[in-house]
Amino acid sequence: MSETMVPRVHLGDAVESFVDWVTVAGASFFTAVKDGLLAVYDVLDTALAAPPAWAIILVIAALAWFAKGWLLALGSAVGLAVISAVDQWDNAMDTLALVILASGIALLIAIPLGIWAARNRKVSRVVRPVLDFMQTMPAFVYLIPTVVIFLTGVVPGLVATIIFALAPGVRFTELGIRQVDSEVVEAGHAFGATEGRILRQIQLPLALPTIMAGVNQVIMLSLSMVVIAGLTGAAGLGREVVSALQRVNVSLGFEAGLAVVILAMILDRTTAALSDRAPVAKALKAA
């Protein structure tokens, strides 16, 4: 063994012991969280998988039409029809349910935290290194403690996805609020507006395009992580990709991968188009 200048620090063992302790001490809490997440996921999955494929295609195409126009609606409809044609519809709906749930929970945490960080520099100084750690940690590492705590299935993949996708939502929300012109905020104070009213009627509307960019990034990261979560046994396209890799099945791998790409393009274009519909974004474009 080669000698080192510093003694061996068994940091990993300490983290493992901590995770084991948390797993035992919070067993009832984690069981309740698991049951709650599974219940919500089952509702979403049923809502997407139970109707006929053409009905879901029409709904998503209508949303794309509202967001951007007929070209995005047509492209979305054709892409979803391709997913159905390669027999990946059920898996795609499982994945979409996971993405919607993970993104929704991540945003419910990220946006308030980003607002808090934007309005309190002490909070921002604490949150930033944590976000740096979350963004640079390899995605596969998040699967290890979640599998230990929640075992296999949908929930560990879902929790790992929420943790992985959280950071850009916080960062973009804080950035958007901090970029609001201070003179506009001061004008609100001059007219006697409360801090809450300034946040609701001045800062959030002006920061909305930036916040929506964060929403887009959260959704994209959720989709990428949900595929990785197939390693935990989560249903959907990720499990198909893992199965194709294990069996060296090029055909299945290509079809499942194509379905992921189509979903990613639809979600990316639609959320980006929705952010362009914000009044501030329209005003900036007109200017």
C-alpha positions in Angstrom: 0.0 0.0 0.0 1.2 3.5 -0.9 1.6 5.9 2.0 -0.4 9.1 2.1 0.2 12.4 3.8 -3.1 12.3 5.7 -4.7 9.4 7.6 -7.6 7.5 6.0 -10.9 9.1 6.8 -13.8 6.6 6.6 -16.4 9.3 5.5 -18.3 6.8 3.4 -18.8 4.5 6.4 -20.1 7.4 8.4 -22.6 8.3 5.7 -23.7 4.6 5.5 -24.2 4.4 9.2 -26.2 7.6 9.1 -28.4 6.3 6.3 -29.0 3.1 8.2 -29.9 5.0 11.4 -32.3 7.3 9.4 -33.9 4.2 7.8 -34.6 2.6 11.2 -35.5 5.7 13.1 -37.9 7.1 10.4 -39.4 3.8 9.2 -43.0 4.8 9.9 -42.5 8.2 8.3 -40.9 6.7 5.2 -43.7 4.1 5.0 -46.3 6.9 5.0 -44.3 8.9 2.4 -44.0 5.8 0.2 -47.8 5.0 0.5 -48.7 8.7 -0.3 -46.4 8.9 -3.4 -47.6 5.6 -4.7 -51.3 6.6 -4.3 -50.7 9.9 -6.2 -48.6 8.1 -8.9 -51.3 5.5 -9.3 -54.0 8.2 -9.9 -51.8 10.0 -12.4 -50.8 6.8 -14.2 -54.4 5.6 -14.4 -55.5 9.0 -15.8 -52.9 8.8 -18.5 -53.1 5.1 -19.3 -56.8 4.3 -19.0 -58.1 6.5 -21.8 -57.5 5.5 -25.4 -54.3 6.7 -26.9 -56.0 9.0 -29.4 -57.7 10.9 -26.5 -54.4 11.6 -24.8 -52.9 12.6 -28.1 -55.7 15.1 -28.7 -55.3 16.6 -25.2 -51.6 17.0 -25.6 -51.9 18.4 -29.1 -54.5 20.9 -27.9 -52.1 22.0 -25.1 -49.3 22.4 -27.7 -51.7 24.4 -30.0 -52.5 26.7 -27.1 -48.8 27.1 -26.2 -47.4 27.6 -29.6 -49.7 26.9 -32.6 -50.7 24.3 -35.1 -47.1 23.3 -36.0 -46.2 22.2 -32.5 -49.6 20.6 -32.1 -49.1 18.6 -35.3 -45.5 17.6 -34.4 -46.7 16.5 -30.9 -49.5 14.4 -32.4 -47.2 12.7 -34.9 -44.6 12.0 -32.2 -47.1 10.5 -29.9 -48.5 8.4 -32.8 -45.0 7.1 -33.4 -44.7 6.1 -29.7 -48.0 4.2 -30.0 -46.9 2.6 -33.3 -43.7 1.1 -31.8 -45.8 -0.4 -28.9 -44.3 1.9 -26.2 -47.5 3.8 -25.3 -48.1 2.3 -21.9 -44.4 2.6 -20.9 -44.4 6.2 -22.1 -47.5 7.0 -20.0 -45.8 5.4 -17.0 -42.8 7.6 -17.6 -44.9 10.7 -18.2 -46.7 10.1 -14.9 -43.4 9.9 -13.1 -42.1 13.1 -14.7 -45.3 15.0 -13.9 -45.3 13.9 -10.2 -41.5 14.4 -9.7 -41.5 17.8 -11.4 -44.6 19.0 -9.5 -43.1 18.1 -6.1 -39.7 19.5 -7.1 -41.3 22.8 -8.1 -43.4 23.0 -5.0 -40.2 22.9 -3.0 -37.9 24.8 -5.4 -39.9 27.9 -6.1 -40.7 28.9 -2.4 -37.1 28.1 -1.5 -35.8 30.2 -4.4 -38.1 33.1 -3.3 -36.8 32.8 0.2 -33.2 32.7 -1.0 -33.8 35.8 -3.2 -35.2 37.8 -0.3 -32.7 36.6 2.4 -28.9 36.6 1.6 -28.2 34.4 4.6 -30.5 31.7 3.2 -28.9 32.2 -0.2 -25.4 31.7 1.2 -26.5 28.4 2.9 -28.5 27.1 -0.1 -25.9 27.7 -2.8 -23.3 25.2 -1.7 -26.0 22.6 -1.1 -27.3 23.2 -4.7 -23.7 22.9 -6.0 -23.4 19.6 -4.3 -26.7 18.3 -5.6 -25.9 19.3 -9.2 -22.4 17.9 -9.3 -23.1 14.6 -7.5 -23.4 11.8 -10.1 -27.1 11.0 -10.7 -26.6 7.3 -10.0 -25.5 8.1 -6.4 -28.9 9.3 -5.5 -30.4 5.9 -6.2 -28.3 4.2 -3.5 -29.8 5.8 -0.3 -33.3 5.9 -1.8 -33.2 2.2 -2.5 -31.9 1.5 1.0 -34.8 3.5 2.5 -37.7 2.7 0.1 -36.5 -0.6 -1.4 -37.2 -1.1 -5.1 -40.0 0.1 -7.3 -41.4 3.5 -8.3 -40.8 5.5 -5.1 -37.0 5.3 -4.8 -36.7 6.4 -8.4 -39.3 9.2 -7.8 -37.5 10.5 -4.7 -34.1 10.4 -6.4 -35.6 12.3 -9.4 -37.0 15.0 -7.1 -33.6 15.5 -5.4 -31.8 15.6 -8.8 -34.2 18.0 -10.5 -34.6 20.4 -7.6 -31.5 22.6 -8.0 -32.3 24.5 -11.3 -35.8 25.4 -10.0 -34.3 27.1 -6.9 -31.5 28.8 -8.9 -33.7 30.2 -11.7 -36.3 31.4 -9.2 -33.7 33.3 -7.1 -32.1 34.7 -10.2 -35.3 35.9 -11.7 -36.4 37.7 -8.6 -32.9 39.3 -8.0 -32.9 40.5 -11.6 -36.1 42.6 -11.1 -35.2 46.3 -11.3 -34.7 47.6 -7.8 -36.3 51.0 -8.9 -39.5 49.2 -9.7 -39.5 47.6 -6.2 -38.7 50.9 -4.6 -41.7 52.5 -6.5 -43.9 49.8 -5.0 -42.7 50.6 -1.5 -43.2 54.3 -2.2 -46.9 53.7 -3.0 -47.2 51.8 0.3 -47.3 48.3 -1.0 -46.6 45.5 1.5 -43.8 43.0 0.9 -46.2 40.3 0.0 -48.0 42.5 -2.5 -44.7 43.5 -4.1 -43.8 39.9 -4.4 -47.1 38.8 -5.9 -47.7 41.8 -8.2 -44.2 43.0 -9.1 -41.4 40.6 -8.5 -43.0 37.3 -9.5 -44.7 38.6 -12.8 -41.4 40.3 -13.9 -39.4 37.2 -12.9 -41.8 34.7 -14.6 -39.9 34.2 -17.8 -36.8 33.2 -15.9 -38.8 31.1 -13.4 -40.4 29.3 -16.4 -36.9 28.6 -17.8 -36.2 26.9 -14.5 -39.5 24.9 -14.8 -38.3 23.7 -18.2 -35.0 22.6 -16.7 -36.7 20.8 -13.8 -38.9 18.8 -16.3 -36.0 17.9 -18.5 -33.8 16.7 -15.6 -36.8 14.8 -14.2 -37.2 13.0 -17.6 -33.5 12.1 -17.8 -33.4 10.9 -14.2 -36.7 8.9 -14.5 -35.0 6.8 -17.2 -32.0 6.1 -14.9 -34.6 5.3 -12.2 -35.5 2.2 -14.3 -32.5 0.6 -12.5 -34.6 0.5 -9.3 -37.5 -1.3 -11.1 -39.6 1.8 -11.7 -42.1 1.2 -14.5 -41.8 3.0 -17.8 -39.3 3.6 -20.6 -36.4 3.5 -18.2 -37.1 -0.1 -17.3 -37.3 -1.0 -21.1 -33.9 0.7 -21.7 -32.4 -1.3 -18.8 -33.9 -4.5 -20.1 -32.6 -3.8 -23.6 -29.1 -3.2 -22.2 -29.2 -6.4 -20.1 -30.4 -8.5 -23.1 -28.3 -6.6 -25.7 -31.6 -6.0 -27.6 -30.9 -3.3 -30.1 -34.5 -3.1 -31.4 -36.1 -2.6 -27.9 -33.4 -0.2 -26.9 -33.9 2.0 -30.0 -37.7 2.0 -29.7 -37.6 2.9 -26.0 -34.9 5.5 -26.6 -36.9 7.0 -29.4 -40.0 7.3 -27.2 -37.9 9.1 -24.6 -36.6 11.6 -27.2 -40.1 12.3 -28.4 -41.4 12.9 -24.9 -38.4 15.2 -24.2 -39.0 17.2 -27.3 -42.7 17.7 -26.7 -42.2 18.7 -23.0 -39.3 21.0 -23.8 -41.0 22.8 -26.7 -44.4 23.1 -24.9 -43.0 24.5 -21.6 -40.7 26.9 -23.5 -43.7 28.1 -25.5 -45.8 28.6 -22.4 -43.0 30.8 -20.9 -43.1 32.9 -24.1 -46.8 33.6 -23.4 -46.1 35.4 -20.2 -47.0 39.1 -20.4 -43.5 40.2 -19.6 -42.0 37.9 -22.3 -44.5 39.3 -24.8 -43.6 42.8 -23.9 -39.8 42.1 -24.2 -40.4 40.5 -27.6 -42.4 43.4 -28.8 -39.8 45.8 -27.6 
